[in-house]
């Protein structure tokens, strides 16, 4: 049986394929089309659909069902879908149901509370479900505009960032702020047993920019109406919305043993950490591609269980579900670009050369295997640096990524050695949470530490990513520290690199010192 899932059509479009009960592929349109917004509104994500079917070894006429997540564009979409898949069953799924399915079905739990939270989808901005076996029962819904995600987006715009794209910047900025505005944002959220009921008196219907906040809000900040947020207050405002959002979500969840989370707010690693450490739940699982793109996963899983009544659960064993490239394909690109390269015959030579580069404090791009699904690089499309380099954060932020200094990098570590250096939960496997640095190792990771000794930790399993795991161990053997700083291989707001040509372009447009694309080694 072959099920194609299509999600995020009106933003962050993606496709996924479930083949005979196993996830065969999942990829975002933006990474293939090289467009931060993916497909145009109303269009099929053709690149993602074609790539996923190719990776699954399937043709359109072999697809048993196409599962599409609402909201759908009104003009001609169904005709396009039916024309491409004339023999397939068409299944249309509600947005938050797809979010919930993407969170629960790949989880290790047989029973769980499932929470979905985002800005808006089908006029809803949140839902809570009780899941058991292969069934989910809706318990509560939250309706737009009383939306935690929308309020977070408004603050993102207020602070000078782009709502819908830069909420992660507000998250990391918040770490440097204090609690002075926590109560203000709780007052705006106006929490009750049914969830948030936003107090509209803090907004202005006439102000269309800067989050739409009104006179009462600015007065509470001690500012003139409409005044730009001074630099000294930005972190405190970010901290106010972040802490209030965490407080609200902790009140939304009920008591239980297991919790699953998806929706755009599930990408907030500080929220996930709060749920892991401060909620009543013993176990928390967040679907790591928690945003709209992840509904493509939920679409195939809900169709598998809810439509076809299949009992076999589908684990999310890896997020490396995108395309990979052969040596011949890589060679064609680098030769076509007239680049000098060195081809390495063995994996050992690749690892040894990479360790030598990193030991010399070089910044290394690392592209191997199948591209990751979701917004985070997990060792297949990464930029790496040694924590032993005191200038690593400055070099990565200022000269390569060209981004704000408050945005820190993840520390990748073999899973079996993570406890030596960090305290962190299981969601670190997919970079979905934060941990803390053990006191005796604070100096080693000073460049990556957030306030409160927190750090983004990426635990790497041998089975999940053998090559990257071996690189970390080799670095540990050479330097005594089996940890590398890891950030996504992308530049200037572009999506994660996908193809060898994407990698070459980013490499030569940046201050990266060396690059490995498969067994091909390039350096400047």
Secondary structure by P-SEA (a helix, b strand, c coil): cbbbbbcccccccbbbbbccccccccccccccccccccccccccaaaaaaaaaaaaccccccccbbbbbccccccaaaaaaaaacccbbbbbbcaaaaaaaaccccccccbbbbbbbcccccccccbbbbbcccbbbbcccccccccaaaaaaaaaaaacccccccaaaaaaaaccccccaaaaaaaaacccccccccccccccccccccccccaaaaaaacccccccccccaaaaaaaaaaaaaaaaaaaacccccbbbbbccccccaaaaaaaacccccccccccccccccaaaaaaaaaaacccccccbbbbccccccbbbbcaaaaaaaaaaabbbbbbbccaaaaaaaaaaaaaabbbbbbbccccccccccccccbbbbbccccaaaaaaccccccccccbbbbbbcccccccccccccccccccccccccccccccccccccccccccbbbbbbccccaaaaaaaaaaaaaccccbbbbbccccccccccccaaaaaaaaaaccccccccccbbbcc
